[in-house]
């Protein structure tokens, strides 16, 4: 039974990882910035948060980290920032999962208002972390690891802060709607595992 449960979680993680990849790769609006860099509007983080709400922080973080890192690796504009992406997306999942499952224990509750409230709080927590961390980590990563001039790194950090905020707002709304819509269906069909 434990092996079957773990296999189910791994396959769900792979599916959500693919959703992160597809939504970032094909549903993004890339915004070029000086120096051959870019930032983008996308909903990839929504599926990272959805994975954390459905599977827990560790599996959700891995789904986002793997899916969006692979997307970075096949895009010449983002290939150099793939390590930063892996770490930040893993953290989004871990924070969302911590709030949703360790603090609120939403997988053990049935009250729809309670689940809605805590799914909003968890989504905002995970995506709020990204709004703050992505531009800051990106600035230091670009300047000190990739050797980009400080002015160029600062311009990209400022633009990234704006696009990351927009992405977070859209993703939070989207993920709360999706999660609260599919949770009862997955629960009824036996596809929703309890997260400890």
C-alpha positions, 0 to 999 in steps of 0.5 A: 500500500505504501509503495502504491501511494508513493508511486501515485504521488510520483506520477502526480508530481510528474504530471504537475511538473509537465504542467509547470513546463508547458505553462511556462514554455508555451503560455508566457509573454516574454519581455526582452530587456537590454543585454539580451536578457528577458523577463516574462509574464507566465502562470508556471508558478500557479502549477507549482503552488497547485502541486504543493496544495495537492501533494504537499510541499516537498512534492509540489516544490519538486514539480515546480522546480523540475518543470520550470528548470527544464523549461529554462534549460531549453530556452537560450535566454533562460538557460543560465538562470536554471539553478536559480529557478530550481531553488526558488521554485522548490522554495515556493512549494515548500512554503506553500506546503508548510502553510497548507499542510503543516499549519492548516492541515487542509488535507484532513479537513472537509469544511469548504470555507476553511479550505478556501481560506487556507488555500488562499493564505498558502498560495499568497505565502508561497507566491509572496516569497517569490515576489520578494526573493526572485528579484533579490536572488536574481540581482545577486545571481546575475551580478556575482555568479554570471558577472553581469554589470551592476546597472544591468542586473539592477534594471533586470531586478526592477523589471523582474519585480514588476512581472513577478508581482503580476505573475503572483497575483494572476497565479494566486487567483488561478490556483485557488479557483483550480484547487477548490474546484478539483479537490472534491472531484479528486477526493471522491475519486480516491486520487487525493492522498492525505498529506502528513 
